[in-house]
């Protein structure tokens, strides 16, 4: 039994390192089964897992995976939402996090993996700001997307207001106490000053 309507497709999105995996875990605890394949294993950067589903990366070429999505939550990089077929409705949870924290978290993850990008934080911040502004403009005109913006910083700091907003957005049947219990303040490691 799921806590959402069996026809609802929930999409969790945001910039990299914005708390999308945490939100997937929260939704799972709240009663929404995740659509994920487990191919990307948990690691130091995401000790509770990534909750990814490889097929979403090929949505533009093959959206057949969406047949499995109703009644579940799936995580997608925000850019991939442009490729969703417009003949269905999608409930989107957009994770918003302080950009300085995102960049610090991303740098730490790349460092842990031994990857150097050669792109400055300033340049990356400008790129992200531009892309998110464009995405938000598109969201406002996309008739098939119904979104709620969720502040990661508030949730990670223990606020229950965003959890209630998510519950209201999805129909009011989530186990909000179970969702709140998932939040681990110890994993909020890259805080803005």
MDAnalysis code that builds the backbone (N, CA, C; Angstrom):
import MDAnalysis as mda
import numpy as np

u = mda.Universe.empty(579, n_residues=193, atom_resindex=np.repeat(np.arange(193), 3), trajectory=True)
u.add_TopologyAttr("name", ["N", "CA", "C"] * 193)
u.add_TopologyAttr("resid", np.arange(1, 194))
u.add_TopologyAttr("resname", ["UNK", "UNK", "UNK", "UNK", "UNK", "UNK", "UNK", "UNK", "UNK", "UNK", "UNK", "UNK", "UNK", "UNK", "UNK", "UNK", "UNK", "UNK", "UNK", "UNK", "UNK", "UNK", "UNK", "UNK", "UNK", "UNK", "UNK", "UNK", "UNK", "UNK", "UNK", "UNK", "UNK", "UNK", "UNK", "UNK", "UNK", "UNK", "UNK", "UNK", "UNK", "UNK", "UNK", "UNK", "UNK", "UNK", "UNK", "UNK", "UNK", "UNK", "UNK", "UNK", "UNK", "UNK", "UNK", "UNK", "UNK", "UNK", "UNK", "UNK", "UNK", "UNK", "UNK", "UNK", "UNK", "UNK", "UNK", "UNK", "UNK", "UNK", "UNK", "UNK", "UNK", "UNK", "UNK", "UNK", "UNK", "UNK", "UNK", "UNK", "UNK", "UNK", "UNK", "UNK", "UNK", "UNK", "UNK", "UNK", "UNK", "UNK", "UNK", "UNK", "UNK", "UNK", "UNK", "UNK", "UNK", "UNK", "UNK", "UNK", "UNK", "UNK", "UNK", "UNK", "UNK", "UNK", "UNK", "UNK", "UNK", "UNK", "UNK", "UNK", "UNK", "UNK", "UNK", "UNK", "UNK", "UNK", "UNK", "UNK", "UNK", "UNK", "UNK", "UNK", "UNK", "UNK", "UNK", "UNK", "UNK", "UNK", "UNK", "UNK", "UNK", "UNK", "UNK", "UNK", "UNK", "UNK", "UNK", "UNK", "UNK", "UNK", "UNK", "UNK", "UNK", "UNK", "UNK", "UNK", "UNK", "UNK", "UNK", "UNK", "UNK", "UNK", "UNK", "UNK", "UNK", "UNK", "UNK", "UNK", "UNK", "UNK", "UNK", "UNK", "UNK", "UNK", "UNK", "UNK", "UNK", "UNK", "UNK", "UNK", "UNK", "UNK", "UNK", "UNK", "UNK", "UNK", "UNK", "UNK", "UNK", "UNK", "UNK", "UNK", "UNK", "UNK", "UNK", "UNK", "UNK", "UNK", "UNK", "UNK", "UNK"])
u.atoms.positions = np.array([
    [0.860, -1.196, 0.000],
    [0.000, 0.000, 0.000],
    [0.896, 1.246, 0.000],
    [0.639, 2.137, -0.916],
    [1.418, 3.367, -1.008],
    [0.634, 4.533, -0.414],
    [1.358, 5.527, 0.050],
    [0.728, 6.694, 0.678],
    [0.299, 7.734, -0.340],
    [0.467, 7.423, -1.621],
    [0.031, 8.356, -2.660],
    [-0.932, 7.635, -3.596],
    [-1.612, 8.401, -4.420],
    [-2.502, 7.848, -5.416],
    [-1.708, 6.961, -6.363],
    [-2.265, 5.812, -6.733],
    [-1.537, 4.858, -7.581],
    [-1.199, 5.424, -8.952],
    [-1.860, 6.517, -9.347],
    [-1.565, 7.134, -10.640],
    [-0.561, 8.276, -10.551],
    [-0.193, 8.669, -9.334],
    [0.762, 9.777, -9.177],
    [2.188, 9.322, -9.465],
    [2.904, 10.117, -10.233],
    [4.335, 9.899, -10.438],
    [5.059, 11.040, -9.744],
    [5.869, 10.686, -8.746],
    [6.601, 11.678, -7.967],
    [8.033, 11.745, -8.493],
    [8.498, 12.932, -8.786],
    [9.871, 13.124, -9.252],
    [10.599, 14.029, -8.275],
    [11.739, 13.547, -7.800],
    [12.590, 14.322, -6.906],
    [13.759, 14.841, -7.732],
    [13.967, 16.151, -7.690],
    [15.001, 16.746, -8.523],
    [15.673, 17.912, -7.804],
    [16.719, 18.421, -8.413],
    [17.479, 19.544, -7.874],
    [18.884, 19.500, -8.432],
    [19.689, 20.431, -8.003],
    [21.101, 20.417, -8.394],
    [21.796, 19.219, -7.745],
    [22.931, 18.807, -8.290],
    [23.706, 17.755, -7.615],
    [24.032, 18.193, -6.182],
    [23.981, 17.268, -5.260],
    [24.330, 17.497, -3.852],
    [23.329, 18.421, -3.149],
    [22.082, 18.402, -3.597],
    [21.069, 19.281, -2.993],
    [20.129, 18.541, -2.036],
    [20.382, 17.258, -1.801],
    [19.551, 16.506, -0.863],
    [18.513, 15.619, -1.520],
    [18.682, 15.327, -2.803],
    [17.692, 14.500, -3.497],
    [17.668, 13.070, -2.969],
    [18.819, 12.518, -2.638],
    [18.853, 11.151, -2.098],
    [18.187, 11.105, -0.725],
    [18.444, 12.119, 0.090],
    [17.795, 12.203, 1.399],
    [16.278, 12.268, 1.231],
    [15.815, 13.069, 0.265],
    [14.376, 13.182, 0.041],
    [13.781, 11.863, -0.423],
    [14.493, 11.134, -1.262],
    [14.004, 9.818, -1.691],
    [13.845, 8.886, -0.489],
    [14.823, 8.911, 0.406],
    [14.751, 8.080, 1.609],
    [13.592, 8.523, 2.502],
    [13.374, 9.822, 2.590],
    [12.256, 10.348, 3.386],
    [10.912, 9.906, 2.807],
    [10.777, 10.005, 1.495],
    [9.525, 9.586, 0.856],
    [9.285, 8.094, 1.066],
    [10.348, 7.316, 0.956],
    [10.220, 5.870, 1.189],
    [9.712, 5.608, 2.608],
    [10.299, 6.305, 3.587],
    [9.860, 6.154, 4.974],
    [8.424, 6.628, 5.152],
    [8.033, 7.640, 4.366],
    [6.690, 8.199, 4.465],
    [5.615, 7.373, 3.789],
    [6.025, 6.338, 3.035],
    [5.051, 5.450, 2.414],
    [5.019, 5.455, 0.905],
    [6.020, 6.068, 0.270],
    [6.081, 6.097, -1.196],
    [7.223, 5.191, -1.658],
    [6.916, 4.090, -2.329],
    [7.994, 3.210, -2.778],
    [8.869, 3.895, -3.828],
    [10.188, 3.721, -3.725],
    [11.080, 4.338, -4.706],
    [11.214, 3.488, -5.966],
    [11.449, 4.152, -7.073],
    [11.796, 3.473, -8.315],
    [13.296, 3.676, -8.490],
    [14.064, 2.653, -8.175],
    [15.526, 2.733, -8.268],
    [16.061, 1.339, -8.562],
    [17.300, 1.284, -9.029],
    [17.858, -0.009, -9.421],
    [19.033, -0.466, -8.560],
    [19.542, 0.384, -7.677],
    [20.639, -0.015, -6.796],
    [21.975, -0.200, -7.481],
    [22.096, 0.222, -8.739],
    [23.363, 0.042, -9.457],
    [24.482, 0.890, -8.859],
    [24.147, 2.070, -8.388],
    [25.146, 2.941, -7.758],
    [25.077, 2.712, -6.257],
    [26.129, 2.112, -5.745],
    [26.148, 1.710, -4.331],
    [26.378, 2.901, -3.410],
    [25.912, 2.750, -2.176],
    [26.179, 3.759, -1.143],
    [27.687, 3.915, -0.989],
    [28.126, 5.111, -0.599],
    [29.547, 5.354, -0.387],
    [29.709, 6.423, 0.692],
    [30.917, 6.907, 0.858],
    [31.210, 7.908, 1.878],
    [30.379, 9.174, 1.696],
    [30.127, 9.544, 0.450],
    [29.395, 10.784, 0.163],
    [27.885, 10.631, 0.330],
    [27.363, 9.451, 0.106],
    [25.936, 9.152, 0.277],
    [25.814, 7.810, 1.002],
    [26.055, 7.799, 2.318],
    [26.063, 6.528, 3.052],
    [24.713, 5.819, 3.103],
    [23.627, 6.524, 2.803],
    [22.302, 5.891, 2.788],
    [21.858, 5.504, 1.382],
    [22.747, 5.642, 0.416],
    [22.433, 5.253, -0.956],
    [22.034, 6.420, -1.830],
    [22.089, 6.192, -3.144],
    [21.820, 7.240, -4.128],
    [20.403, 7.222, -4.679],
    [19.711, 6.108, -4.568],
    [18.329, 5.994, -5.050],
    [18.207, 6.365, -6.531],
    [19.140, 5.910, -7.344],
    [19.111, 6.259, -8.756],
    [18.475, 5.154, -9.590],
    [17.984, 5.546, -10.751],
    [17.385, 4.627, -11.703],
    [17.983, 4.957, -13.064],
    [18.860, 4.092, -13.534],
    [19.666, 4.354, -14.722],
    [18.832, 4.721, -15.955],
    [17.665, 4.118, -16.091],
    [16.834, 4.339, -17.285],
    [16.420, 5.799, -17.465],
    [16.370, 6.583, -16.372],
    [15.935, 7.983, -16.515],
    [16.902, 8.784, -17.375],
    [18.161, 8.359, -17.438],
    [19.158, 9.091, -18.218],
    [18.883, 9.030, -19.713],
    [18.080, 8.044, -20.132],
    [17.769, 7.868, -21.551],
    [16.326, 8.247, -21.879],
    [15.715, 9.080, -21.040],
    [14.299, 9.423, -21.209],
    [13.999, 10.010, -22.578],
    [14.881, 10.839, -23.103],
    [14.624, 11.479, -24.402],
    [14.492, 10.430, -25.506],
    [15.332, 9.391, -25.446],
    [15.309, 8.342, -26.465],
    [14.289, 7.248, -26.154],
    [14.084, 6.981, -24.865],
    [13.201, 5.877, -24.470],
    [12.562, 6.178, -23.117],
    [11.313, 6.578, -23.155],
    [10.613, 6.910, -21.911],
    [9.739, 5.757, -21.410],
    [9.963, 4.565, -21.918],
    [9.119, 3.425, -21.551],
    [9.184, 3.098, -20.057],
    [10.267, 3.496, -19.386],
    [10.398, 3.235, -17.952],
    [9.288, 3.918, -17.149],
    [8.684, 4.953, -17.724],
    [7.627, 5.680, -17.018],
    [6.404, 4.804, -16.724],
    [6.271, 3.697, -17.430],
    [5.164, 2.777, -17.154],
    [5.279, 2.187, -15.749],
    [6.509, 2.148, -15.215],
    [6.751, 1.623, -13.864],
    [6.624, 2.698, -12.783],
    [6.515, 3.960, -13.178],
    [6.612, 5.072, -12.237],
    [5.354, 5.423, -11.449],
    [4.144, 5.243, -11.974],
    [2.975, 5.653, -11.195],
    [2.907, 4.965, -9.823],
    [2.605, 5.787, -8.804],
    [2.551, 5.276, -7.437],
    [3.899, 5.197, -6.760],
    [4.932, 5.735, -7.420],
    [6.294, 5.651, -6.887],
    [7.007, 6.993, -7.013],
    [8.184, 7.064, -6.385],
    [9.041, 8.251, -6.477],
    [10.305, 7.875, -7.231],
    [10.731, 8.762, -8.107],
    [11.954, 8.530, -8.879],
    [12.794, 9.805, -8.846],
    [14.091, 9.614, -8.790],
    [15.014, 10.748, -8.748],
    [15.528, 11.031, -10.158],
    [15.493, 12.312, -10.544],
    [15.986, 12.718, -11.858],
    [16.807, 13.993, -11.738],
    [17.875, 14.077, -12.490],
    [18.611, 15.331, -12.615],
    [17.656, 16.332, -13.268],
    [17.642, 17.556, -12.780],
    [16.664, 18.544, -13.236],
    [16.633, 18.710, -14.748],
    [17.771, 18.612, -15.427],
    [17.821, 18.795, -16.883],
    [17.005, 17.737, -17.624],
    [16.856, 16.572, -17.029],
    [16.134, 15.494, -17.692],
    [14.623, 15.697, -17.680],
    [14.127, 16.587, -16.822],
    [12.682, 16.829, -16.784],
    [12.176, 17.446, -18.092],
    [13.060, 18.120, -18.821],
    [12.668, 18.678, -20.110],
    [12.211, 17.575, -21.075],
    [12.717, 16.360, -20.862],
    [12.447, 15.246, -21.772],
    [11.208, 14.436, -21.415],
    [10.536, 14.772, -20.317],
    [9.347, 14.011, -19.920],
    [8.211, 14.236, -20.914],
    [7.527, 13.173, -21.311],
    [6.369, 13.341, -22.204],
    [5.313, 14.227, -21.554],
    [4.711, 15.088, -22.324],
    [3.757, 16.055, -21.789],
    [2.344, 15.504, -21.644],
    [2.139, 14.243, -22.000],
    [0.789, 13.671, -21.916],
    [0.490, 13.086, -20.540],
    [1.418, 13.186, -19.605],
    [1.199, 12.730, -18.238],
    [1.426, 13.873, -17.262],
    [0.995, 13.641, -16.021],
    [1.169, 14.637, -14.960],
    [2.275, 14.149, -14.029],
    [3.126, 15.070, -13.587],
    [4.234, 14.730, -12.693],
    [4.214, 15.649, -11.483],
    [4.294, 15.044, -10.311],
    [4.399, 15.797, -9.062],
    [5.887, 15.917, -8.755],
    [6.399, 17.118, -8.793],
    [7.842, 17.337, -8.670],
    [8.187, 17.962, -7.325],
    [9.187, 17.376, -6.695],
    [9.763, 17.947, -5.479],
    [11.135, 18.477, -5.870],
    [11.260, 19.803, -5.872],
    [12.520, 20.434, -6.257],
    [13.287, 20.805, -4.996],
    [14.443, 20.184, -4.808],
    [15.274, 20.442, -3.637],
    [16.121, 21.689, -3.876],
    [16.004, 22.635, -2.976],
    [16.762, 23.883, -3.057],
    [17.746, 23.908, -1.886],
    [19.016, 24.120, -2.188],
    [20.051, 24.172, -1.153],
    [20.954, 25.366, -1.408],
    [21.483, 25.935, -0.337],
    [22.432, 27.037, -0.434],
    [23.539, 26.644, -1.424],
    [23.771, 27.501, -2.422],
    [24.715, 27.181, -3.490],
    [26.139, 26.982, -2.975],
    [26.535, 27.742, -1.960],
    [27.886, 27.562, -1.395],
    [28.030, 26.162, -0.805],
    [26.961, 25.668, -0.172],
    [26.993, 24.319, 0.392],
    [27.043, 23.257, -0.704],
    [26.287, 23.483, -1.770],
    [26.308, 22.534, -2.891],
    [27.715, 22.435, -3.459],
    [28.336, 23.589, -3.689],
    [29.680, 23.596, -4.270],
    [30.693, 22.948, -3.337],
    [30.595, 23.228, -2.037],
    [31.511, 22.613, -1.072],
    [31.319, 21.097, -1.028],
    [30.068, 20.658, -1.034],
    [29.767, 19.228, -1.005],
    [30.252, 18.547, -2.278],
    [30.045, 19.215, -3.405],
    [30.490, 18.647, -4.683],
    [32.008, 18.551, -4.744],
    [32.689, 19.599, -4.285],
    [34.156, 19.571, -4.264],
    [34.667, 18.424, -3.385],
    [34.014, 18.244, -2.228],
    [34.419, 17.163, -1.321],
    [34.208, 15.800, -1.976],
    [33.083, 15.628, -2.654],
    [32.804, 14.364, -3.321],
    [33.824, 14.086, -4.425],
    [34.129, 15.110, -5.234],
    [35.117, 14.941, -6.296],
    [36.494, 14.631, -5.718],
    [36.831, 15.296, -4.624],
    [38.107, 15.034, -3.955],
    [38.158, 13.590, -3.449],
    [37.056, 13.123, -2.860],
    [37.000, 11.736, -2.374],
    [37.197, 10.730, -3.498],
    [36.779, 11.108, -4.714],
    [36.894, 10.212, -5.860],
    [38.186, 10.460, -6.661],
    [38.953, 11.452, -6.234],
    [40.199, 11.762, -6.928],
    [39.985, 12.401, -8.294],
    [38.914, 13.200, -8.420],
    [38.582, 13.839, -9.698],
    [38.821, 15.347, -9.586],
    [39.503, 15.894, -10.585],
    [39.703, 17.345, -10.650],
    [38.932, 17.874, -11.851],
    [38.151, 18.948, -11.659],
    [37.329, 19.468, -12.755],
    [37.996, 20.617, -13.493],
    [38.793, 21.392, -12.802],
    [39.404, 22.555, -13.432],
    [38.449, 23.722, -13.574],
    [37.239, 23.598, -13.030],
    [36.251, 24.672, -13.083],
    [36.178, 25.332, -11.707],
    [36.318, 26.653, -11.674],
    [36.295, 27.354, -10.391],
    [34.887, 27.334, -9.790],
    [34.808, 27.477, -8.472],
    [33.511, 27.545, -7.799],
    [32.701, 28.722, -8.320],
    [33.376, 29.829, -8.588],
    [32.672, 31.021, -9.092],
    [32.017, 30.729, -10.435],
    [32.765, 30.094, -11.328],
    [32.238, 29.743, -12.656],
    [31.083, 28.746, -12.520],
    [31.271, 27.729, -11.659],
    [30.233, 26.717, -11.456],
    [28.972, 27.347, -10.869],
    [29.138, 28.279, -9.935],
    [27.984, 28.951, -9.330],
    [27.195, 29.723, -10.394],
    [27.904, 30.426, -11.274],
    [27.234, 31.182, -12.335],
    [26.473, 30.256, -13.281],
    [27.094, 29.126, -13.623],
    [26.433, 28.150, -14.494],
    [25.169, 27.604, -13.837],
    [25.291, 27.207, -12.568],
    [24.147, 26.665, -11.851],
    [23.025, 27.691, -11.735],
    [23.384, 28.924, -11.380],
    [22.368, 29.975, -11.220],
    [21.617, 30.201, -12.527],
    [22.347, 30.247, -13.633],
    [21.729, 30.443, -14.940],
    [20.806, 29.277, -15.289],
    [21.287, 28.057, -15.098],
    [20.500, 26.880, -15.461],
    [19.248, 26.740, -14.605],
    [19.373, 27.029, -13.323],
    [18.210, 26.907, -12.437],
    [17.184, 27.999, -12.738],
    [17.634, 29.200, -13.060],
    [16.696, 30.264, -13.440],
    [15.932, 29.857, -14.696],
    [16.628, 29.307, -15.665],
    [15.989, 28.826, -16.894],
    [15.005, 27.699, -16.576],
    [15.417, 26.781, -15.717],
    [14.562, 25.651, -15.342],
    [13.301, 26.141, -14.633],
    [13.458, 27.089, -13.715],
    [12.304, 27.615, -12.980],
    [11.338, 28.340, -13.933],
    [11.879, 29.050, -14.910],
    [11.029, 29.707, -15.909],
    [10.236, 28.659, -16.696],
    [10.912, 27.586, -17.072],
    [10.249, 26.507, -17.813],
    [9.163, 25.841, -16.959],
    [9.480, 25.579, -15.691],
    [8.503, 24.957, -14.792],
    [7.203, 25.746, -14.747],
    [7.333, 27.054, -14.720],
    [6.154, 27.929, -14.621],
    [5.255, 27.829, -15.843],
    [5.787, 27.325, -16.953],
    [4.987, 27.234, -18.178],
    [4.674, 25.795, -18.579],
    [5.148, 24.824, -17.815],
    [4.954, 23.405, -18.163],
    [3.650, 22.899, -17.554],
    [2.616, 22.673, -18.373],
    [1.308, 22.303, -17.834],
    [1.260, 20.906, -17.214],
    [2.243, 20.070, -17.494],
    [2.258, 18.701, -16.984],
    [3.072, 18.555, -15.693],
    [3.697, 19.647, -15.244],
    [4.542, 19.622, -14.052],
    [3.872, 20.398, -12.929],
    [3.725, 19.761, -11.784],
    [3.172, 20.391, -10.584],
    [4.236, 20.279, -9.509],
    [4.856, 21.404, -9.174],
    [6.046, 21.319, -8.331],
    [5.901, 22.042, -6.998],
    [6.707, 21.560, -6.055],
    [6.854, 22.213, -4.768],
    [8.360, 22.336, -4.524],
    [8.777, 23.516, -4.078],
    [10.194, 23.731, -3.780],
    [10.428, 23.448, -2.304],
    [11.459, 22.663, -2.024],
    [11.740, 22.238, -0.657],
    [13.131, 22.712, -0.251],
    [13.237, 23.503, 0.807],
    [14.547, 23.987, 1.254],
    [15.305, 22.921, 2.054],
    [16.333, 22.375, 1.436],
    [17.158, 21.361, 2.094],
    [17.664, 21.857, 3.441],
    [18.134, 23.098, 3.471],
    [18.741, 23.640, 4.691],
    [17.766, 23.599, 5.863],
    [16.495, 23.889, 5.604],
    [15.490, 23.851, 6.671],
    [15.258, 22.429, 7.160],
    [15.111, 21.497, 6.219],
    [14.887, 20.095, 6.616],
    [16.081, 19.565, 7.390],
    [17.287, 19.799, 6.863],
    [18.498, 19.284, 7.511],
    [18.718, 19.908, 8.879],
    [18.127, 21.076, 9.103],
    [18.243, 21.744, 10.404],
    [17.108, 21.361, 11.355],
    [16.210, 20.475, 10.925],
    [15.183, 19.953, 11.817],
    [13.801, 20.545, 11.680],
    [13.588, 21.429, 10.700],
    [12.264, 22.020, 10.525],
    [11.286, 20.998, 9.940],
    [10.063, 20.993, 10.467],
    [9.028, 20.075, 9.977],
    [8.104, 20.750, 8.956],
    [8.200, 22.053, 8.811],
    [7.328, 22.770, 7.878],
    [7.466, 22.278, 6.436],
    [8.705, 22.078, 5.932],
    [8.814, 21.589, 4.549],
    [8.216, 20.189, 4.382],
    [8.317, 19.369, 5.417],
    [7.756, 18.014, 5.330],
    [6.240, 18.084, 5.229],
    [5.645, 18.987, 5.974],
    [4.197, 19.157, 5.892],
    [3.788, 19.702, 4.524],
    [4.609, 20.590, 3.963],
    [4.318, 21.133, 2.633],
    [4.360, 20.025, 1.579],
    [5.313, 19.115, 1.714],
    [5.403, 17.974, 0.797],
    [4.159, 17.098, 0.949],
    [3.788, 16.820, 2.182],
    [2.614, 15.994, 2.443],
    [1.359, 16.630, 1.833],
    [1.195, 17.927, 2.019],
    [0.048, 18.631, 1.440],
    [0.071, 18.534, -0.089],
    [1.244, 18.715, -0.668],
    [1.406, 18.685, -2.120],
    [1.028, 17.320, -2.704],
    [1.325, 16.258, -1.951],
    [1.107, 14.901, -2.467],
    [-0.201, 14.268, -2.011],
    [-1.049, 15.024, -1.321],
    [-2.365, 14.496, -0.994],
    [-2.639, 14.241, 0.466],
    [-1.643, 14.438, 1.339],
    [-1.875, 14.396, 2.782],
    [-1.886, 13.043, 3.455],
    [-1.347, 12.007, 2.811],
    [-1.375, 10.672, 3.424],
    [0.002, 10.130, 3.817],
    [1.022, 10.958, 3.745],
    [2.373, 10.500, 4.089],
    [2.540, 10.385, 5.602],
    [3.441, 9.512, 6.017],
    [3.801, 9.390, 7.430],
    [4.891, 10.415, 7.702],
    [4.487, 11.619, 8.082],
    [5.441, 12.721, 8.236],
    [6.402, 12.503, 9.397],
    [5.962, 11.804, 10.446],
    [6.864, 11.521, 11.570],
    [7.993, 10.597, 11.110],
    [7.659, 9.601, 10.306],
    [8.681, 8.684, 9.784],
    [9.629, 9.418, 8.840],
    [9.079, 10.355, 8.067],
    [9.926, 11.139, 7.166],
    [10.923, 11.978, 7.956],
    [10.452, 12.629, 9.013],
    [11.323, 13.468, 9.836],
    [12.399, 12.639, 10.523],
    [12.060, 11.404, 10.899],
    [13.020, 10.542, 11.604],
    [14.200, 10.135, 10.722],
    [14.030, 10.210, 9.414],
    [15.099, 9.844, 8.479],
    [16.229, 10.868, 8.477],
    [15.889, 12.124, 8.738],
    [16.877, 13.202, 8.640],
    [17.977, 12.985, 9.678],
    [19.212, 12.912, 9.188],
    [20.375, 12.687, 10.047],
    [21.227, 13.955, 10.047],
    [21.153, 14.760, 11.124],
    [21.936, 16.001, 11.156],
    [23.436, 15.760, 10.993],
    [23.894, 14.575, 11.320],
    [25.310, 14.255, 11.173],
    [25.762, 14.219, 9.721],
    [24.799, 14.056, 8.797],
    [25.149, 14.051, 7.382],
    [25.094, 15.435, 6.754],
    [24.711, 16.436, 7.548],
    [24.717, 17.824, 7.081],
    [26.119, 18.357, 7.347],
    [27.036, 17.992, 6.445],
    [28.464, 18.211, 6.699],
    [29.031, 19.461, 6.057],
    [28.365, 20.000, 5.067],
    [28.890, 21.173, 4.359],
    [27.929, 22.335, 4.540],
    [28.048, 22.991, 5.690],
    [27.137, 24.087, 6.033],
    [27.741, 25.431, 5.654],
    [26.891, 26.298, 5.145],
    [27.338, 27.666, 4.861],
    [27.532, 28.394, 6.190],
    [28.435, 29.329, 6.198],
    [28.703, 30.082, 7.439],
    [27.510, 30.928, 7.795],
])
